[in-house]
Amino acid sequence: MFCANCGKEIENGSTSCSSCGWTDTSVTSDTNDESLNDNFNQSGSIEVTGLKANINVIENIIKYRKYIFGVLAVIACCIIAAFYFDLSNLNIDRRHGEFKYQNDGSDGIRITGYTGKGGLVTIPSMIKEKPITSIGNEAFMDKKLTGVIIPNSVIAIGNISFSNNQINNIIIPDSVIAIGDEAFRSNRLISITLGDSITSIGISVFSFNQLSNINIPDSVKSIGINAFFDNQLVSVNIGSNVILENNAIGSGFEDVYNRSNKLAGTYTRDNTRSTNWSAASVNISSGDEYFNNKDYYNAISEYTTAIQFEPNNDYPYFQRARAYLILQDYDRSITDNTQVIRLNPNNSSAYFNIAISYWNKNDFQQAIFNMTQSIRLNPNDAGAYAARGGFYINIRDFTRAIADFETALRLDPNNSYYRESLDYVRQRR
């Protein structure tokens, strides 16, 4: 038997504790019935002993309860924390204002939905101190958007993410690498700006819009089927060697681009019904603008691109030859003008410029020969006669020089230079 007060074992036959003095008053030795006393000792004392042991355990729990509860609290916190962190990594939608989102890996956020009223929407750059790195599939589909501002943290735009809205223009930031299928299908786009990091444009991404011109950055390597189907495109600026899937731009563009060896440039057509795309006209116009502003090196670059698109067009050769002549690159000027004559044998100005190049190279016989060809094609060109007269002076053929200056003065009587030149030659003869 154990003491109910201190828990120590009590000696057999004793009813009191030698340690603390506690006495078990539930046991009565005042009986004359030995058999009853024996029965009590065999049953009652056993029951009392068990009861005392249970009481002792309870008292120990009460005594050490603050320590036990502390341990249980720590265990409970660990369980709750483990459950919380596991839950945070689950792909379930959470809300941040008008936006639904999920974790996009360990370092980013994916926008998965929108609950606002539409209009112009600005997507936040961060949620819960994590950057927005992607727009999920169908996230903003059919949400009455008229515009959207995408942060420069987004790397990928999902399929059908902004389709079926009324967006007028869109700027894709430089951070975006890929745009998913039908991402901006069926809007009202009249203008798009594509970032310089995009490598692929998916199927039907910008189909069923109102785009008239697009500038595809050099970073783009592939464009999917029907990517720009059913727009109003008349101008497409595109890099070289882009893989175009079936009807990626449309209206015969793919055939022209491939036949042009996938050259970079701006391809244009006269109207939305035409399938006759050409890039030379834009490069020629740009070259002429550079030429008129005396930026001859950029002019040469534009004319060179135009020649790549239309190698049988004599005009860019002629203009490039003029630029080379001004820059005193006479050999290249002669080469280009010679090509002009092959393409257009009646171009008197090409012969004229060849003659001037040879004159600057001090090859007066070639200069006279080519200027004579120019006069043959355009016998009323006073300047050609005057130029040839000057060549004759260089070889001291004053008689022919006088004849040429007289003809030049007859064609242009008020030209003081021709009159002064004629007087000079007459004095030298």
C-alpha positions in Angstrom: 0.0 0.0 0.0 1.2 3.6 -0.7 0.8 6.8 1.2 -1.9 9.0 -0.3 -0.1 12.1 0.9 3.6 11.6 -0.2 3.2 8.5 -2.3 5.8 6.4 -0.5 5.2 2.7 0.2 3.7 1.8 3.7 4.9 -1.3 5.5 2.7 -4.4 5.4 0.2 -4.4 8.2 0.7 -0.7 9.0 -2.0 1.8 8.4 0.2 4.9 8.8 3.1 6.4 6.9 6.4 6.4 8.7 7.6 9.4 6.6 4.9 11.9 6.9 2.6 10.5 9.6 -0.4 10.1 7.4 -3.0 7.5 8.7 -5.4 5.5 6.6 -8.7 5.9 8.5 -10.6 3.9 6.0 -9.2 0.6 7.4 -10.8 -0.5 10.8 -9.2 -3.2 12.8 -12.0 -3.1 15.3 -13.8 -6.3 14.4 -14.3 -9.6 15.9 -15.0 -11.4 12.7 -11.6 -12.8 11.5 -13.1 -14.1 8.3 -14.6 -10.7 7.5 -11.2 -9.2 8.3 -9.5 -11.7 6.0 -11.9 -11.0 3.2 -11.4 -7.2 3.7 -7.6 -7.7 3.5 -7.9 -9.9 0.4 -10.3 -7.6 -1.5 -10.7 -4.2 0.2 -7.0 -3.5 0.8 -6.3 -4.4 -2.9 -9.0 -1.9 -4.1 -7.7 0.8 -1.7 -4.1 0.3 -2.9 -5.1 0.7 -6.6 -7.2 3.8 -5.8 -4.2 5.3 -4.0 -1.9 4.7 -6.9 -4.4 6.4 -9.4 -4.7 9.3 -7.0 -0.9 9.5 -6.9 -0.6 9.7 -10.7 -3.3 12.5 -10.9 -1.5 14.4 -8.2 1.8 14.2 -10.1 0.1 15.4 -13.3 -1.3 18.4 -11.4 2.1 19.0 -9.8 3.9 19.0 -13.1 1.1 20.3 -15.3 2.8 23.5 -16.4 5.7 21.5 -17.8 3.4 19.0 -19.5 1.2 21.8 -21.0 4.4 23.6 -22.2 5.6 20.5 -24.1 2.1 19.9 -25.6 2.0 23.6 -26.7 5.3 23.3 -28.4 4.2 20.1 -30.2 1.0 21.8 -31.3 2.8 24.8 -32.7 5.1 22.6 -34.7 2.2 20.7 -36.1 0.3 24.0 -37.0 3.5 25.5 -38.6 4.2 22.4 -40.6 0.6 22.4 -41.9 0.8 26.1 -42.7 4.0 25.9 -44.7 2.8 22.9 -46.6 -0.5 24.7 -47.4 1.4 27.8 -48.7 2.9 25.7 -51.4 -0.4 24.3 -52.7 -1.7 25.6 -56.0 -4.9 27.1 -54.7 -6.2 30.6 -55.6 -5.7 33.4 -53.1 -6.9 36.9 -53.4 -5.2 40.2 -53.5 -7.6 43.0 -54.2 -9.2 42.3 -57.6 -6.7 39.6 -58.5 -6.5 35.9 -57.8 -3.1 34.4 -57.7 -1.0 31.4 -56.9 2.6 30.7 -56.2 4.6 30.5 -59.4 7.5 28.3 -58.2 9.3 29.4 -55.1 10.2 33.0 -56.1 7.2 34.3 -58.1 3.5 34.8 -58.3 1.1 33.8 -61.1 -2.0 35.9 -61.7 -4.8 33.4 -62.2 -7.9 35.5 -62.2 -9.6 38.9 -62.1 -12.8 39.9 -60.3 -12.9 43.6 -61.0 -15.2 45.6 -63.2 -12.9 46.0 -66.2 -11.7 49.2 -67.9 -8.0 50.0 -67.7 -6.3 47.5 -65.4 -2.9 47.8 -63.8 -1.4 44.5 -62.8 0.7 44.9 -59.6 4.4 44.2 -59.9 4.5 42.4 -56.5 2.2 40.5 -54.1 3.4 39.4 -50.7 6.8 40.7 -51.5 7.1 38.3 -54.5 7.3 39.5 -58.1 4.5 38.8 -60.6 6.2 36.4 -63.0 3.4 35.1 -65.2 -0.2 35.6 -66.3 -2.1 32.3 -66.1 -4.3 30.8 -68.8 -7.7 32.6 -69.2 -6.8 34.9 -66.3 -8.4 38.1 -67.8 -10.5 36.5 -70.5 -13.8 38.2 -71.2 -13.5 40.8 -68.4 -14.5 44.0 -70.2 -10.9 45.3 -70.2 -10.2 48.4 -72.3 -6.5 48.4 -71.5 -3.9 46.6 -69.3 -0.6 47.6 -67.9 1.7 44.6 -67.5 4.6 45.0 -65.1 8.2 44.5 -66.2 8.5 41.4 -64.1 6.3 39.1 -66.1 8.2 36.5 -68.1 5.3 34.5 -69.6 1.8 35.3 -70.7 -0.5 32.3 -70.8 -3.0 31.0 -73.3 -6.2 33.0 -73.9 -5.1 35.2 -71.0 -6.6 38.5 -72.4 -8.9 37.3 -75.2 -12.4 38.6 -75.8 -11.9 42.1 -74.4 -11.9 45.7 -75.8 -8.2 46.5 -75.5 -7.0 49.2 -77.9 -3.3 49.0 -77.4 -0.8 46.9 -75.5 2.8 47.3 -74.5 4.5 43.9 -73.8 7.5 44.7 -71.5 11.0 43.6 -72.2 10.9 40.9 -69.5 8.4 38.8 -71.4 9.9 35.8 -73.3 6.9 34.0 -74.6 3.2 34.8 -75.4 0.8 31.9 -75.3 -1.8 30.9 -77.9 -4.7 33.3 -78.4 -3.5 35.5 -75.6 -4.9 38.7 -77.2 -7.4 37.2 -79.6 -10.6 39.2 -80.4 -9.8 42.6 -79.0 -9.7 46.0 -80.6 -6.0 46.4 -80.9 -4.8 49.1 -83.2 -1.3 49.3 -81.7 1.1 46.8 -80.1 4.6 47.3 -78.8 6.6 44.0 -78.4 9.5 43.8 -76.0 13.0 42.9 -77.1 13.1 39.6 -75.2 10.2 37.8 -76.9 11.4 34.6 -78.6 8.1 33.1 -79.7 4.6 34.3 -80.6 2.0 31.5 -80.2 -1.0 30.5 -82.3 -3.6 33.2 -83.1 -2.1 35.5 -80.4 -3.2 38.7 -82.1 -5.9 37.4 -84.4 -9.2 39.2 -85.0 -7.9 42.7 -84.2 -7.4 46.0 -86.1 -3.7 46.2 -86.5 -2.4 48.1 -89.6 1.3 47.8 -88.8 3.5 45.8 -86.6 7.2 45.9 -85.5 8.4 42.4 -84.7 11.7 42.6 -82.7 14.8 40.7 -83.8 14.6 38.4 -80.8 11.5 36.6 -82.2 12.5 33.3 -83.8 9.1 31.8 -84.5 5.5 32.9 -85.1 2.6 30.5 -84.8 -0.3 29.7 -87.1 -2.7 32.6 -87.6 -0.8 34.7 -85.1 -2.0 37.9 -86.9 -4.9 36.5 -88.8 -7.8 38.9 -89.7 -6.1 42.2 -89.1 -5.6 45.2 -91.5 -1.9 44.9 -91.9 -0.2 46.9 -94.6 3.3 47.2 -93.0 5.3 44.5 -91.2 8.8 45.1 -89.9 10.5 41.7 -89.2 13.9 40.3 -88.4 15.8 37.7 -90.5 15.3 34.0 -90.5 12.1 33.9 -88.5 10.1 30.7 -88.7 6.6 31.5 -89.9 4.0 28.9 -89.4 1.1 28.6 -91.9 -0.7 32.0 -92.3 1.3 33.5 -89.4 1.0 37.0 -90.9 -1.4 36.2 -93.7 -2.3 37.5 -97.2 0.7 35.9 -98.9 3.3 37.5 -96.6 4.9 34.1 -95.8 5.6 33.4 -99.5 7.2 36.8 -100.1 9.3 36.6 -97.0 10.6 33.1 -97.8 11.3 34.0 -101.4 13.3 37.0 -100.1 15.6 34.5 -98.2 13.9 35.6 -95.0 15.7 39.0 -95.1 15.1 41.5 -92.3 13.2 44.6 -93.3 9.9 46.4 -93.5 7.5 44.7 -95.9 4.6 46.7 -97.2 1.6 46.4 -99.5 -0.7 48.9 -101.1 -3.9 47.8 -99.4 -5.4 45.0 -97.3 -6.6 43.1 -100.4 -3.2 43.0 -102.0 -0.9 39.9 -101.7 2.0 41.8 -103.3 4.3 42.5 -100.4 7.5 44.4 -100.9 10.2 45.8 -98.6 12.2 47.8 -101.1 10.0 50.8 -101.2 10.3 51.5 -97.5 14.0 51.1 -97.5 14.3 53.3 -100.6 12.3 56.1 -99.0 14.4 55.8 -95.9 17.6 55.9 -98.0 16.4 59.0 -99.8 15.7 60.8 -96.6 19.2 60.0 -95.3 20.7 61.0 -98.6 18.8 64.4 -98.6 20.1 65.0 -95.1 23.6 64.2 -96.3 23.8 61.1 -94.1 25.4 59.0 -96.9 26.5 56.0 -94.9 23.0 55.3 -93.6 21.6 56.0 -97.0 24.0 53.4 -98.5 22.8 50.9 -95.8 19.1 51.4 -96.7 19.8 51.2 -100.4 21.7 48.0 -99.9 18.7 46.4 -98.1 16.4 47.6 -100.9 18.7 45.9 -103.4 18.5 42.7 -101.4 14.7 42.7 -101.7 14.6 43.9 -105.3 17.8 43.1 -107.1 16.3 44.0 -110.5 15.4 47.5 -109.4 17.9 50.0 -110.9 17.0 52.9 -108.6 18.6 51.8 -105.3 21.8 50.9 -107.3 21.8 54.4 -108.9 21.3 56.2 -105.5 23.9 54.1 -103.8 26.3 55.0 -106.7 25.6 58.7 -106.1 26.4 58.3 -102.4 29.6 56.4 -103.2 30.6 59.2 -105.6 30.1 61.9 -103.0 32.1 59.9 -100.5 34.9 59.6 -103.2 34.6 55.8 -103.4 34.8 55.9 -107.2 35.3 52.2 -107.9 32.1 51.3 -106.0 30.3 54.1 -107.7 31.4 52.8 -111.2 30.3 49.3 -110.2 26.8 50.3 -109.2 26.3 52.6 -112.2 27.4 49.8 -114.5 24.7 47.6 -112.9 22.2 50.4 -113.5 23.1 50.4 -117.2 22.6 46.6 -117.3 19.2 46.9 -115.8 18.3 50.1 -117.7 20.5 50.7 -120.8 18.9 54.1 -121.5 19.9 55.7 -118.2 22.1 58.6 -119.4 22.7 59.7 -115.8 24.5 56.5 -115.0 26.9 57.1 -117.9 27.4 60.7 -116.7 28.3 59.6 -113.2 30.7 56.9 -114.5 32.4 59.5 -116.5 32.8 61.8 -113.5 34.3 58.9 -111.5 36.8 58.1 -114.2 37.7 61.8 -114.4 38.4 61.9 -110.7 40.6 58.8 -111.2 42.5 60.8 -114.0 41.4 58.3 -116.6 40.3 60.9 -119.1 39.8 58.6 -122.1 37.2 56.5 -120.1 35.7 59.7 -118.9 35.3 61.0 -122.4 33.9 57.7 -123.7 31.2 57.4 -121.0 30.2 61.1 -121.2 29.8 60.6 -125.0 27.4 57.8 -124.2 25.4 60.0 -121.9 25.2 62.7 -124.6 24.0 60.1 -127.1 21.1 59.2 -124.8 20.4 62.8 -123.8 21.6 65.2 -126.5 20.0 68.2 -124.9 22.0 67.9 -121.6 24.1 71.1 -121.5 25.9 69.9 -118.5 27.2 66.8 -120.3 28.7 68.8 -123.1 30.3 71.2 -120.6 31.8 68.2 -118.6 33.2 66.6 -121.8 34.6 70.0 -122.8 36.5 70.0 -119.5 37.8 66.5 -120.1 39.1 67.6 -123.5 41.0 70.5 -121.8 42.7 67.9 -119.7 44.1 66.1 -122.7 44.7 69.5 -124.4 42.2 68.9 -127.2 41.1 72.5 -127.3 39.2 72.3 -130.6 36.8 69.7 -129.3 36.6 71.5 -126.0 35.5 74.8 -127.7 32.9 72.9 -129.7 31.4 71.3 -126.5 31.3 74.6 -124.6 29.7 76.3 -127.6 27.0 73.6 -127.7 26.5 73.8 -123.9 26.1 77.6 -124.1 23.6 77.3 -127.0 21.5 75.0 -124.8 21.8 77.2 -121.8 22.6 80.7 -122.9 22.5 82.3 -119.4 25.0 80.0 -117.8 28.0 82.2 -116.9 30.3 79.2 -116.2 29.9 77.9 -119.7 30.7 81.3 -121.2 33.7 81.8 -119.0 35.0 78.3 -119.8 34.6 79.0 -123.5 36.6 82.2 -123.3 39.3 80.4 -121.3 39.7 77.7 -124.0 39.7 80.2 -126.8 42.6 82.0 -125.2 44.5 78.8 -124.6 44.1 77.5 -128.2 
